[in-house]
Amino acid sequence: ERRSVEPPVSTATDKPVQARMFWSSATTPGTVDETDVELKLSADPVERGKQLLLALIAGPTDSAQRTLPSGTALLEFYLLPEGTAVADFSSVLSTNMPSGIQSEQVAVESIADTLAANIPNLRRLKILIDGQEAKTLAGHIDLTGYFLLHAPAPEPAPASATPGAGPAPQR
């Protein structure tokens, strides 16, 4: 007898951390804003990725900032060698996506930026729908290739007051 078992959402290595989540900007349409959220995340990068994507699907407290349609399910998340993340979502992601390139772009950016900001050494992302490669997310964003991941820059540190830290004086 074969039974499908849901992977655990919590693991033995979970500890509360400030996760950097990316949801729709409340002020600039078509962009994502970083929101720091305390989440219990696993030290294991695969489990951590699942936890982050489930938090992204659950959405922010303000539903207007949601980037992924409610009802979307994460079917699988795994990592390949060379820093490739593969996220497999249910078809709800594409069928319930609001129409237009902007909503698709924001959805992909929120997934990519959230993973890149919270899992070290990721280089690229592959998005699957129902275990298959889809041509587009919902008619606009091409899903046949990979999305390159760039970890969002941390907040700039205050300038140090160390003498001689500035440019050398010109003579």
N, C-alpha and C positions, 0 to 999 in steps of 0.2 A: 504494500500500500504506500503510495507516494502522497505526501502532504506538502503543501506550500507553507513555508514558515516566514512570517514577516521578520526582516532583520530588526534587531533591537534598536530603538532610538537612543537608548542610553547604554554606555559602556562603563567598564570598571575604571577607565582612566579619565572619565568626565570630570572637569572642574570648571567653576564659573570663570568666564573670561569676558572681556569687552570685545564683542565681535563687531566688525565693521560691515554693516548691511547697506545695500544700495537699493533705494526705492525711488519712485517718481518724485521729481522735485515739486514742492508745493508752490514754488515761485517762478520757475522757468520751465514751461511746458517742453516736452521732448527731451528732457535731460534727467539724469539720476543724481540724487544727493546722498551723501554718506550719513548714516545714522548709527551711532554707537549703541549697541544693545547688549545687556548682560545675558549670556547664554551659557548653559553647561555644554561644553564641547569636549569631544574625545581627543586624545593625543594622536590616535590613529588617523592618518589623513583621509582614508576612504570613509570611515565612520563620520569623521568631522565634516566631510563634503556632504554626506547624506543629511546630517543634522542642519547644516547651513541652508541647503536647498529646501528642506521641509519648513524651516523658519521663514524663508523667502516666500514660499507658497502660502503659509499661514498669513503672511502679510503684516503690514505695519498697523498701528492702532488707528490711523486715519485711512479708511478704505479708499479714499481718493488717490492715495499714493501707491496703491497696489500695482505691481508690475506684471503679475502672472494671474490668469483667470482663476477665480475660486473654483474648486472642484478638480483642479489639476492634480495629478498624482505623480510622484517620483517613483518610477518603476525600478530603476537601478542607477547606481553611480559607481564608477570604478576608475582606477588610474592605470594607464599604460606606461611603459618605460618612456624615458625622455620627457616626462612632465606633461603628458597628455591626459586631460580629464574627460571622461565620457559621461554625459548626463542623459538618461533615457526617461522621457516623460510620457504620460498618457496622451492620447489624441485630444483630450480636452484642451491642452495647451494651444493646439492649432485651431480647433473648431470653435472655441469660445474666446479667442483673441479678438479684441476690438479691431475693427477694420482700419487699415492704413499702415504705411511704412513706419510712421513715428511710434506707434504702440509696439510694433514688432521690434524696432531698434531698441527701445527702452527695456523691453523684456530681456533681450539678449545681453544688453549692457549690464542690467542688474544681476543676471546670473554670472556673467564673466567677472565683473568687478568684485562681487561678493566672494567668489571662490578665490580669485587672485589675492585679495586683501587678507584672507584668513588661512590660506594653506600655502606654505612656502614651496618654492621651486616648481610651480605650475607654469607651463609655457603656452599651452593651447587647449582649446575646448572643442569638443564635438558634441552636438546636440542631436539625439535620436528621438523619434516619435514612435511609440509602440514597438520599440526594438528594431526599428528600420530607419535607414537613412531616408529623410524626406527631402524633396527638392527645395521647398520653402517652408518657412514657419507658418504663414497664413496668406501666402500669395506674393510676398515682397522680399523678405530677407532670405538669402540663399543659405541653405543648411547643408549643401553638398560638400563643403570644405570644412576648414577649421577656423576658429576664432582665436587670434593671437591674444594672449593674456599679458597684461602689464599691471603689476601691483601698483595701485594708486599711491601717489607720493604721500608720505606721512606729513603731518602738520609741520611747518618749518619751526625749527628750534629758535629760541631767542638768540640774537647775536651775542656772541661772548664779548666780554669787556677785557679780553686778554691783550696786554700791550703788544704791539707789533703784529697783531692779527690782520690788520688792514693792508692795503696795497703799499708797496715801498714808496717813500716820497721821491718825486722826480727832482733831479738836481740840474 
